[in-house]
């Protein structure tokens, strides 16, 4: 079992490292529809599993947004669906599938027609759609498991240097954090397009996003040592790098399902 888990982790790492195109779908669900929505995603999990096996996608995930309290959650999404594709060819191949016909084939002999229709018509919530391209990432230094948490930051680029600051400077800092155990993963994505069908929770339209998986908490002594050891050049790079972007939102998410 341990060997199988290790193999799965390595396969997931390879998938993440080489996934070039990602679709994000943020979902808002009324309280009374929450149970039905989760049942819908559980129904879709088998469809996505078959789609991955058939070469239509690489990975599928459903995340839950975590908020401090009810007030903090107002006007914000409840769930985030991620679909990963190797390249534009695989994504186009997936887009040419008739979803309902494909789903019927997956559940043929497993569900009656009436039960299939009932599952198909479960609450799907209000959705916003974002198409992203992976620009860069660190090595994966974690385990994929239900309940794991990530931090997603939505940014607006303020000048043409922003992407270079993320890839050439901030990435190196994140890699050092992976070595000292305070970080397990960092990725940098560009938003290629969006289809906002309901009110967005960000203060503007994001152009980029980062996702991080954190490790152990850094002590105050380590924080002080970090800032005290920064060179003048480092401080200027941090200052100018931060000035090249505007943060539109920061979110904490927990993994609920994946294939």
C-alpha positions as CSV (number, residue, x, y, z in Angstrom):
1,X,0.0,0.0,0.0
2,X,2.8,2.4,0.9
3,X,4.5,1.7,-2.4
4,X,1.2,2.4,-4.3
5,X,0.7,5.6,-2.4
6,X,4.3,6.7,-3.2
7,X,3.8,5.9,-6.9
8,X,0.5,7.9,-6.9
9,X,2.2,10.9,-5.3
10,X,4.9,10.9,-8.0
11,X,2.4,10.6,-10.7
12,X,0.4,13.5,-9.2
13,X,3.6,15.5,-9.0
14,X,4.3,14.9,-12.7
15,X,0.7,15.8,-13.6
16,X,1.0,19.1,-11.7
17,X,4.4,20.0,-13.0
18,X,3.4,19.6,-16.7
19,X,-0.2,20.8,-16.6
20,X,-0.2,23.8,-18.9
21,X,-3.9,24.7,-19.1
22,X,-6.3,24.8,-16.1
23,X,-10.0,25.7,-15.9
24,X,-11.2,27.2,-12.6
25,X,-14.9,27.3,-11.9
26,X,-16.0,29.1,-8.8
27,X,-19.4,28.1,-7.4
28,X,-21.9,29.7,-5.1
29,X,-24.6,27.5,-3.6
30,X,-27.6,28.4,-1.4
31,X,-27.5,26.8,2.0
32,X,-30.5,24.6,1.3
33,X,-28.7,23.3,-1.9
34,X,-25.4,22.5,-0.4
35,X,-26.0,18.7,0.2
36,X,-27.5,18.3,-3.3
37,X,-24.5,20.1,-4.9
38,X,-22.0,17.8,-3.1
39,X,-24.0,14.9,-4.3
40,X,-23.8,16.3,-7.8
41,X,-20.0,16.5,-7.7
42,X,-19.8,13.0,-6.3
43,X,-21.8,11.9,-9.3
44,X,-19.5,13.8,-11.6
45,X,-16.4,12.3,-10.0
46,X,-16.9,9.0,-11.8
47,X,-17.4,10.8,-15.1
48,X,-14.1,12.7,-14.6
49,X,-12.3,9.6,-13.6
50,X,-13.3,7.9,-16.9
51,X,-12.5,11.1,-18.9
52,X,-9.0,11.1,-17.4
53,X,-8.6,7.4,-18.3
54,X,-9.8,8.1,-21.9
55,X,-7.2,10.9,-22.3
56,X,-9.6,13.9,-22.2
57,X,-8.0,15.5,-19.1
58,X,-5.2,15.0,-16.5
59,X,-6.8,15.9,-13.2
60,X,-10.0,17.1,-11.5
61,X,-10.4,18.6,-8.1
62,X,-13.2,20.1,-6.0
63,X,-12.2,22.5,-3.2
64,X,-14.2,24.2,-0.5
65,X,-13.5,27.8,0.4
66,X,-12.8,28.3,4.1
67,X,-13.9,31.5,5.8
68,X,-13.5,32.9,9.3
69,X,-17.2,33.3,9.8
70,X,-20.5,33.9,8.1
71,X,-19.8,37.6,7.6
72,X,-16.5,36.9,5.9
73,X,-18.2,34.5,3.5
74,X,-20.8,37.0,2.3
75,X,-20.7,37.5,-1.5
76,X,-17.9,35.0,-1.9
77,X,-17.9,31.6,-3.6
78,X,-18.4,28.3,-1.7
79,X,-16.5,25.9,-3.9
80,X,-13.8,25.8,-6.6
81,X,-13.6,23.2,-9.4
82,X,-10.2,22.7,-11.1
83,X,-9.8,20.8,-14.3
84,X,-6.2,20.2,-15.6
85,X,-5.2,19.7,-19.2
86,X,-1.9,18.7,-20.7
87,X,-2.2,21.2,-23.6
88,X,-4.7,22.9,-25.9
89,X,-5.2,19.8,-28.0
90,X,-6.3,17.8,-25.0
91,X,-8.6,20.6,-23.9
92,X,-10.1,20.9,-27.4
93,X,-10.7,17.2,-27.4
94,X,-12.5,17.4,-24.1
95,X,-14.6,20.3,-25.3
96,X,-15.9,18.3,-28.3
97,X,-17.5,15.7,-26.0
98,X,-21.3,15.8,-25.5
99,X,-21.3,15.8,-21.7
100,X,-24.6,14.1,-21.1
101,X,-24.1,11.4,-23.7
102,X,-20.7,10.7,-22.2
103,X,-22.1,10.6,-18.7
104,X,-24.8,8.1,-19.8
105,X,-22.1,5.8,-21.1
106,X,-20.2,6.0,-17.8
107,X,-23.3,5.2,-15.8
108,X,-24.7,2.6,-18.2
109,X,-25.8,-0.4,-16.2
110,X,-25.2,1.5,-12.9
111,X,-28.2,3.8,-12.8
112,X,-31.7,3.6,-14.2
113,X,-32.7,6.4,-16.6
114,X,-34.8,8.1,-13.9
115,X,-32.1,8.0,-11.3
116,X,-29.6,9.3,-13.8
117,X,-31.8,12.2,-14.7
118,X,-32.3,12.9,-11.0
119,X,-28.5,13.0,-10.4
120,X,-28.0,15.1,-13.6
121,X,-30.4,17.8,-12.4
122,X,-29.1,18.2,-8.9
123,X,-28.3,21.8,-7.9
124,X,-25.2,23.2,-9.7
125,X,-25.1,26.6,-8.2
126,X,-24.1,30.0,-9.7
127,X,-20.8,29.8,-11.5
128,X,-17.9,32.0,-12.8
129,X,-15.4,30.5,-15.2
130,X,-11.7,31.2,-15.6
131,X,-9.2,29.8,-18.1
132,X,-5.6,29.8,-16.9
133,X,-2.2,28.9,-18.2
134,X,0.6,27.7,-15.9
135,X,3.6,30.0,-16.2
136,X,5.8,28.5,-13.6
137,X,5.9,26.4,-10.4
138,X,8.3,24.9,-7.8
139,X,8.8,21.2,-7.3
140,X,5.9,19.4,-5.6
141,X,6.9,18.6,-2.1
142,X,3.7,17.3,-0.5
143,X,1.1,14.6,-0.5
144,X,-2.3,14.9,-2.2
145,X,-5.1,14.0,0.2
146,X,-8.6,15.0,1.0
147,X,-8.5,17.8,3.6
148,X,-5.3,19.3,2.5
149,X,-5.3,23.1,2.3
150,X,-4.0,25.7,-0.2
151,X,-3.8,29.5,-0.3
152,X,-5.0,31.1,-3.6
153,X,-4.0,34.7,-4.3
154,X,-5.7,36.7,-7.2
155,X,-3.6,39.5,-8.6
156,X,-3.8,42.3,-11.2
157,X,-0.6,43.0,-13.0
158,X,0.3,46.7,-12.8
159,X,3.2,46.7,-15.3
160,X,5.0,44.5,-17.8
161,X,7.6,43.4,-15.4
162,X,5.3,41.6,-13.0
163,X,5.6,38.1,-14.5
164,X,9.4,38.4,-14.4
165,X,9.4,39.4,-10.7
166,X,7.3,36.3,-9.9
167,X,9.3,33.8,-12.0
168,X,12.8,35.2,-11.6
169,X,12.8,36.6,-8.0
170,X,9.8,35.4,-5.8
171,X,10.1,31.9,-7.1
172,X,13.6,31.6,-5.7
173,X,12.4,32.7,-2.3
174,X,9.7,30.1,-2.4
175,X,12.2,27.4,-3.3
176,X,14.3,28.3,-0.2
177,X,11.1,28.0,1.9
178,X,10.6,24.5,0.5
179,X,14.1,23.6,1.6
180,X,13.5,24.8,5.2
181,X,10.0,23.2,5.4
182,X,7.9,26.3,5.6
183,X,6.4,25.8,2.1
184,X,5.5,22.7,0.1
185,X,4.4,24.1,-3.3
186,X,4.0,27.3,-5.3
187,X,2.5,27.9,-8.7
188,X,2.0,30.9,-10.9
189,X,-0.8,31.2,-13.4
190,X,-2.0,33.7,-16.0
191,X,-5.7,34.2,-16.6
192,X,-6.3,33.8,-20.3
193,X,-10.1,34.5,-20.2
194,X,-13.0,34.7,-17.9
195,X,-16.8,34.3,-18.1
196,X,-18.3,36.0,-15.0
197,X,-22.0,35.1,-14.9
198,X,-22.5,36.1,-11.3
199,X,-21.0,38.8,-9.0
200,X,-17.3,38.3,-8.5
201,X,-15.8,38.4,-5.0
202,X,-12.6,40.2,-6.2
203,X,-12.3,43.9,-6.3
204,X,-11.4,43.8,-10.0
205,X,-10.6,41.4,-12.9
206,X,-7.6,39.2,-12.0
207,X,-4.8,38.8,-14.6
208,X,-2.8,36.2,-12.6
209,X,-3.0,33.9,-9.6
210,X,-0.7,32.1,-7.3
211,X,-1.4,28.9,-5.3
212,X,0.7,27.9,-2.3
213,X,0.8,24.9,0.0
214,X,2.5,25.8,3.3
215,X,4.5,23.6,5.7
216,X,5.6,24.3,9.2
217,X,5.1,27.7,10.8
218,X,8.2,29.9,10.8
219,X,9.3,31.1,14.3
220,X,9.7,34.8,15.1
221,X,13.4,34.2,15.4
222,X,13.5,32.8,11.9
223,X,11.4,35.8,10.6
224,X,13.8,38.3,12.2
225,X,16.8,36.4,10.8
226,X,15.3,36.5,7.3
227,X,14.6,40.2,7.3
228,X,18.0,41.1,8.9
229,X,19.9,39.1,6.3
230,X,18.3,40.7,3.2
231,X,20.6,42.7,1.1
232,X,19.8,46.1,-0.3
233,X,19.2,44.6,-3.7
234,X,16.8,42.0,-2.1
235,X,14.8,44.7,-0.4
236,X,14.6,46.8,-3.6
237,X,13.5,43.7,-5.6
238,X,10.8,42.9,-3.0
239,X,9.6,46.5,-3.0
240,X,9.5,46.8,-6.8
241,X,8.0,43.3,-7.2
242,X,5.2,44.1,-4.8
243,X,4.6,47.4,-6.6
244,X,4.2,45.5,-9.9
245,X,1.0,43.8,-8.8
246,X,-2.2,44.5,-6.9
247,X,-3.7,41.8,-4.7
248,X,-7.4,41.5,-5.5
249,X,-8.2,38.6,-3.1
250,X,-6.7,35.9,-0.9
251,X,-8.5,32.7,-0.2
252,X,-8.1,29.6,1.9
253,X,-9.4,26.3,0.4
254,X,-9.7,22.7,1.5
255,X,-9.7,19.7,-0.8
256,X,-13.0,17.7,-0.9
257,X,-12.6,15.4,-3.9
258,X,-10.1,14.6,-6.6
259,X,-9.4,12.2,-9.5
